[in-house]
Amino acid sequence: MTTQSTTATPELAGKTALITGSTSGIGRATADTLAALGAHVIVSGRDAPRGEAAVGEIRAAGGRADFVAADLRDSASVRGLAERALGIGGGRVDILVNNAAVYPYAPLADVTEDAFDQVYAVNVKALFFLTKALAPAMVEHGEGVVVNFSTGLANMGVATGSVYSSSKGAVESLTRAWAAELGPSGVRVNAISPGIIVTPGLDGVDPGILELTNGDPAGRPGQPEEVARGVAFLVSDSASYVHGVVLPVDGGALATL
């Protein structure tokens, strides 16, 4: 008797996924992870050389990827990103991961209006209008997934973090509102809340911040790939009954705060 071998179809085969801020760090790890699961990944960010390098490595590993440059501080660039993504996806994007964010810290007295506007432009406005541009095609198709990125700071008071943490509080509120609005149409909206993760974004940050994980159950900072696996769960069919949650991937930091 001849045994015929079969190869399982990757879980996200046939899906198009846009990940903002995916030229490095958590976004890049998410792009790699979703591509490995079969998704056609759209890498996006401001740094074209890093974006093209990310796409090249994904393709070299057998995945499908394209790069679209975008500056989320600029509304026209956000609209352009949505249009390019819809074009690449043949009229729709199945998975939107709103990862990009800026996070300057400063005492209240030192926060400038320009700094405030830039944080909210990237962390809230771009996320809002990018989702607004891509969700209708998901609704029309009857399925789709949006994953927003929050932070544990949205639920605690941290000195010098008022602008960043308040912007992420808005993201969590939008996540719940969109889950209620879009869920009945088959579109799931959730958020993920990373803890202290070792990424290039920690460059220039007080090294002592890593010691804040010493009292957590995990007892260490996280890696970008660990957060990416959380995103992979939320976009998968395994999370088909999960709507409107904020999933902490933080080594237990919030649970033991």
C-alpha positions in Angstrom: 0.0 0.0 0.0 1.3 3.4 -0.9 1.0 6.1 1.6 0.4 9.6 0.1 1.9 12.4 2.0 0.0 15.6 2.5 1.1 19.0 3.4 -1.2 21.0 5.7 -2.3 24.4 4.4 -0.8 27.2 6.5 -3.5 28.7 8.8 -3.4 32.2 7.3 -3.0 31.1 3.6 -4.9 33.4 1.4 -5.1 36.2 3.9 -3.5 39.7 3.6 -2.2 41.3 6.7 -1.1 44.9 7.2 1.2 45.5 10.2 2.1 49.2 10.9 5.5 50.0 12.3 6.8 46.6 11.2 10.3 47.4 10.0 11.7 46.5 13.4 10.9 45.3 16.9 7.6 43.8 17.8 6.1 44.8 14.4 8.8 43.1 12.5 8.5 39.9 14.6 4.7 40.0 14.0 5.3 40.3 10.2 7.7 37.4 10.3 5.3 35.3 12.3 2.2 36.0 10.2 4.1 35.4 7.0 5.3 32.0 8.4 1.6 31.2 8.9 0.9 31.8 5.3 -0.3 35.4 5.2 0.7 37.9 2.5 2.2 40.5 4.8 2.3 44.2 4.1 5.3 45.7 6.0 4.9 49.4 6.7 7.0 52.1 8.3 9.0 55.2 7.6 12.4 53.6 7.0 12.4 52.2 3.4 15.8 50.4 3.6 14.7 48.5 6.7 11.3 47.8 5.2 12.8 46.4 2.0 15.2 44.3 4.0 12.4 42.9 6.0 10.5 42.0 2.9 13.6 40.4 1.3 14.1 38.2 4.3 10.5 37.1 4.5 10.5 36.2 0.8 13.8 34.4 1.2 12.2 32.3 3.9 9.4 31.4 1.4 6.8 33.9 2.5 4.9 36.6 0.6 5.5 40.3 1.5 5.5 43.8 0.2 6.7 47.1 1.7 4.7 50.3 1.8 6.4 53.4 3.2 4.1 55.5 5.4 4.5 58.3 7.9 1.5 58.0 10.2 1.9 61.5 11.5 0.6 62.7 8.1 -3.1 62.1 7.2 -2.4 61.9 3.5 0.2 59.2 4.1 -2.3 57.2 6.2 -4.8 57.4 3.3 -2.1 56.4 0.8 -1.2 53.4 3.0 -4.8 52.3 3.1 -5.1 52.6 -0.7 -1.9 50.7 -1.4 -2.8 48.0 1.1 -6.3 47.5 -0.5 -4.6 47.3 -3.9 -2.1 44.7 -2.8 -4.9 42.7 -1.1 -7.2 42.7 -4.2 -9.7 45.1 -2.6 -9.5 44.1 1.0 -7.1 43.6 3.9 -8.1 40.6 6.1 -5.9 41.4 9.1 -5.0 44.8 10.4 -2.4 45.1 13.2 -2.2 48.6 14.5 1.3 48.3 16.1 3.0 51.7 15.3 3.3 54.1 18.1 5.5 56.9 19.5 6.1 57.1 23.2 8.1 60.1 24.5 8.1 60.6 28.2 8.2 64.0 29.8 6.9 65.8 32.9 3.6 67.6 32.4 5.3 71.0 32.6 7.6 70.0 29.7 5.1 68.6 27.3 4.8 70.8 24.2 1.7 71.1 22.1 3.6 69.7 19.1 4.8 66.7 21.1 1.2 66.1 22.3 -0.2 66.3 18.8 2.4 63.9 17.3 1.7 61.3 19.9 -2.1 61.5 19.3 -1.6 61.7 15.5 0.3 58.4 15.4 -1.2 56.5 18.4 -4.9 57.4 18.0 -5.7 59.4 14.8 -3.8 57.2 12.4 -5.1 54.0 14.0 -8.6 55.4 13.9 -8.6 56.4 10.2 -6.6 53.5 9.0 -9.2 51.2 10.6 -12.0 53.3 9.2 -10.6 52.9 5.7 -10.1 49.1 5.9 -13.0 47.9 8.0 -15.8 48.4 5.4 -14.3 45.8 3.1 -14.0 43.4 6.0 -17.7 44.0 6.9 -18.7 43.5 3.3 -16.8 40.2 3.1 -18.2 39.1 6.5 -14.9 38.5 8.2 -11.7 40.2 9.3 -9.6 40.9 12.3 -8.2 44.1 13.8 -5.6 43.9 16.6 -4.6 47.2 18.3 -1.6 47.7 20.5 -2.0 49.0 24.0 0.2 49.1 27.0 0.0 48.3 30.7 0.5 52.0 31.3 -3.0 52.6 30.1 -4.2 51.1 33.4 -1.7 52.6 35.8 -0.4 56.0 36.8 3.3 56.5 35.8 5.0 59.9 36.3 6.1 61.5 33.0 3.9 59.1 31.0 0.6 61.0 30.8 0.5 61.7 27.1 1.5 58.2 26.0 -0.6 56.3 28.5 -3.7 58.4 27.8 -3.3 57.8 24.1 -3.3 54.1 24.8 -6.3 54.4 27.1 -8.1 55.8 24.0 -6.9 52.8 22.0 -8.5 50.4 24.5 -11.7 52.3 24.4 -11.8 52.2 20.6 -11.1 48.5 20.8 -14.2 47.9 22.9 -16.4 50.2 20.8 -15.3 48.7 17.5 -15.8 45.2 18.9 -19.4 46.1 19.7 -19.9 47.8 16.3 -18.2 45.4 13.9 -18.5 42.1 15.7 -22.0 41.4 14.5 -20.7 41.7 10.9 -18.0 39.1 11.5 -15.1 41.4 12.2 -13.3 40.7 15.4 -11.5 43.6 17.2 -9.1 43.0 20.1 -6.0 44.5 21.6 -2.7 43.3 22.9 -0.8 44.8 25.8 2.9 44.1 25.8 5.0 44.4 28.9 8.7 45.4 28.9 10.0 43.9 25.7 13.6 44.0 24.6 13.5 46.0 21.3 15.5 48.7 19.6 12.9 51.1 21.1 14.6 50.6 24.5 17.8 52.2 23.2 18.4 55.3 25.2 16.0 54.3 27.9 17.3 54.0 31.5 18.7 50.4 31.7 17.1 50.2 35.2 13.7 49.8 33.5 14.5 46.2 32.7 14.8 45.6 36.5 11.1 46.4 36.8 10.4 42.9 35.6 12.2 41.3 38.6 9.1 41.0 40.6 6.9 39.7 37.8 6.0 36.0 37.6 8.1 35.6 34.5 11.0 37.5 36.1 12.5 38.8 32.9 11.8 41.2 30.0 9.9 39.7 27.0 11.1 39.1 23.5 9.3 40.5 20.4 8.5 37.0 19.1 6.6 36.3 22.3 4.3 39.2 21.6 4.0 38.2 18.0 2.7 34.8 19.1 0.0 36.6 21.0 -1.0 38.5 17.9 -1.0 35.2 15.9 -3.5 33.8 18.4 -5.8 36.8 18.2 -5.9 36.7 14.4 -6.4 32.9 14.2 -9.5 30.9 14.2 -8.6 29.7 17.7 -9.7 33.1 18.9 -13.0 33.0 16.9 -15.1 33.7 20.1 -12.7 36.4 21.4 -14.1 40.0 21.0 -13.1 43.3 22.6 -10.4 42.0 24.9 -7.1 43.5 25.9 -4.7 40.5 26.1 -1.7 41.2 28.3 1.6 39.7 27.1 3.6 41.1 29.9 5.1 38.2 32.0 2.3 38.7 34.6 3.1 42.3 35.3 -0.5 43.6 35.5 -1.7 40.5 37.3 0.7 41.0 40.1 0.9 44.8 40.2 
